[in-house]
Amino acid sequence: MIFIASTTMGLESVVKEECLALGFKNIKVFDGRVEFEGDFRDLVKANIYLRCSDRVFIKMAEFKALTYEELLKLQKLLNGKIL
């Protein structure tokens, strides 16, 4: 699973170091967030031990939509897979 730890702009490198210390894999840094891979145990660890992260999300899908209609179509497909 891929997780997203949101953070205040400028603290991404601190969250990355915290993720490294916790042993998370495939850490990627973006503006305002840090992505990493793990299992549900890692999700629990992240929520408890990441001090500079605001929230930890589960990345369920990623897609590009250029119009509102595309967004609705892809969102409906995603809902069908989740349910």
C-alpha positions in Angstrom: 0.0 0.0 0.0 1.0 3.6 -0.6 0.5 6.1 2.2 0.6 9.9 2.1 1.8 11.9 5.1 0.7 15.5 4.8 2.8 18.1 6.4 3.4 21.9 6.5 5.3 23.3 3.6 9.0 23.3 4.5 8.9 20.3 6.8 8.9 17.6 4.1 12.6 16.7 4.7 11.9 16.3 8.4 9.0 13.9 7.8 11.2 12.0 5.3 13.9 11.6 8.0 11.2 10.4 10.5 10.0 7.9 7.8 13.5 6.6 7.3 14.0 6.2 11.1 10.8 4.2 11.2 12.0 1.9 8.4 9.5 2.8 5.7 10.3 1.9 2.1 10.2 3.8 -1.2 9.9 7.3 0.3 9.1 10.1 -2.1 9.0 13.8 -1.2 6.6 16.3 -2.7 5.5 19.8 -1.8 3.4 19.4 1.4 3.5 15.6 1.5 5.6 12.6 1.8 4.6 9.2 0.2 5.9 5.9 1.4 5.0 2.2 1.1 4.0 -0.2 3.9 1.4 -2.4 5.4 -1.3 -1.7 8.0 1.3 -2.0 10.8 3.3 0.8 9.1 0.1 2.9 8.9 -0.4 2.6 12.7 3.3 3.4 13.3 3.1 6.4 11.1 0.0 7.7 12.9 1.6 7.3 16.3 5.2 8.2 15.7 5.3 10.8 12.9 5.6 14.1 14.8 5.8 16.6 12.0 3.0 15.1 9.9 -0.5 16.4 10.1 -2.4 13.4 8.8 -1.6 10.0 7.1 -3.8 9.0 4.2 -4.1 5.7 2.2 -3.6 6.4 -1.5 -6.4 4.5 -3.2 -5.9 5.6 -6.8 -4.2 8.1 -9.0 -5.5 9.3 -12.4 -5.5 12.4 -14.6 -8.7 14.1 -15.5 -8.7 17.1 -17.8 -12.5 17.8 -17.6 -15.1 17.6 -15.0 -16.9 14.8 -17.0 -13.7 12.7 -17.0 -13.3 13.2 -13.2 -16.9 12.0 -12.6 -16.4 9.0 -14.9 -13.1 7.9 -13.2 -14.6 8.6 -9.8 -17.5 6.3 -10.6 -15.2 3.6 -11.8 -13.2 3.9 -8.6 -16.3 3.7 -6.4 -17.2 0.4 -8.2 -13.8 -1.1 -7.4 -13.9 0.0 -3.7 -17.4 -1.2 -2.9 
